Amino acid sequence: MAPPPKDKPEPPLRVRALRLLARREHTRDELERRLVPHAEDPAEVGRLLDEFAQHGWFSEERAVEQVLHARRGKFGSRRIRQELVAKGVDAGRVAAAMTGLKASEDEALRAVWRRKFSQAPRSAAERARQIRFLQGRGFALEAIVRVLKQKDDDE
């Protein structure tokens, strides 16, 4: 009979934070939420994150850029904004990120539409299905209608 498994000691807070950052960029808010349950004192997490920021080991700007890069090909600006807010990014950084996204909204919408549907809707039901899908991806209704109208005109 095998001996019972030994409990591994919990890694120090610093190691835990570095492991999180090794996987992907995180915002300060995300790191705090992940680390506070493992800290003896919540102030300890704040001090550790201040030190990490001072060394440049984590950056809100890099975290925002990573989200934008990863999500732009699949989602509209509304959905990306929602994700950034959920990650605890401050309003100023969210607004700055949205200005760049709004400029290329139609292009991203066309790319998502082309990958999913590739042909203009043949019926009202199909049109409604395409609109619902694209709205669920975070694109504005006005932009969706404009793109679908262009596709109808092309045929």
N, C-alpha and C positions, 0 to 999 in steps of 0.2 A: 504494500500500500504506500502510495506516495505521500510525502509530508505535506502539510497544508502550505499553500503559497504564502510567502512573506510579503507583508505590505511594504511597498516601496515608499521611501520618505518623499514627501512632497517637495518638488524643486523650489529653490528660492524664487522670490518674486522677480528678481532681475532676469533670471534664466527663463522663467515663464514668459516674460515680456519680450525677450529677444527671440524666443521660439515663435511667438505670434508674428513678430515683425519679419522674421525670415520667410514666412509663407507669403505675405502680401503686405502692402501698406495699410495702416489703420489710422483712423482719426484719434485724437486724444480722448474723445468721449467713448469710442469703442474700446480703447485700451483700458480706460477706467472701469467700464462695465465688466470687462473680462477679468480684471485683476483684483478689484475690491473684494470679491468673495474669498480670495486666497490671502489677503493681507490681514495682519493682526491689527493694524491701525490704518484707516483710510487715508490719513495724511501722508503715510509712507508712500502710497501710490502716487500722490501728487508730487512729492519730492523726486521720486524716481522718474516720472514723466518729464518733469522740468529738466532733470539732468540729461535725459535722452534727447530732448528737443535742443538743448544747448550743444550737444555733440553732433546734432544733425542726424540722429539715428531714426527719427520719425518726423514726418512733415505733413501738415494738413494739405499743403499745395500738391504734394506728390500723391496723397490719397485721393484728392479730387481728380487729378489728372488720370489716375488709374481707373477710377470709376467711369470717367468720360470716355476713355479709350476702350474700355471693355464693353460698355453699354451702347455706344453710339450706333453701331451697326444693327442693333436689334430693337432699340426703344426710342421713343420720342422724348422731347425735352421735358414734358410734364412728368413722365415716369422717372426720368433721371433726377429731376429736381426732388421728387418725393424720396428717392433713395438717398440722396445727399443729406436731406433734412433728417431722415431716419438715422443716419450715421453721425449726426451731431455736428455737421458742418455749419459754421456761423452764416448768417443771412448775407453778409457782404460777399463772402466767397461764393456762395450759391448764385447770387445775382451776377457776379462777374463771369462765372462759368456758363450761365444761361445766355449771356449776350452772344457768345461764340456759337452756341448750339442753335439759337434762333435763326442765325444767318444761313445755316445749312439744313434747316428743318425739311424743306421740300425735297432736297436731294436724298436725305436719309429715308424719308417716307417713300419715295419712288423705289429705292433699293429694297426696302422691306417688302413693299407691295409686289415688286417684280419677283423676288425669291418665293413668296408665298403663293401668288395667284397667276402672274404672268399674262393674264388676258382680262379684258374689260368685262364687267358683269353683264350677263345676258338677260337677267330678269331683276325685278325689284327685290326679290328675296335674296338673290345672290349679291346684289348691291348692298343690302342691309347687312348681310353676313360679313362682307369685306369691311364695311365701315365699323362694325362692332369689333372686329379683330384689330383693326388699326387703332381704334380708340383705346382698346385694352392695352396696346403697346405704348400708349402715352402721347399719341399724336393729336393735334387739335382738329376738331371737326371741320373748321374752315379750310385747313390745308388738305384734309382728306377729300373733301368735296371738290376742291380745285384740281387735285391730281386725278381723281376719277373722271372729272369732266374732260380733262385733257386726253385721257385714255379713250373716252367715248368719241371725242372729236377725231382722234387718230384713226379710228376704224371706219 
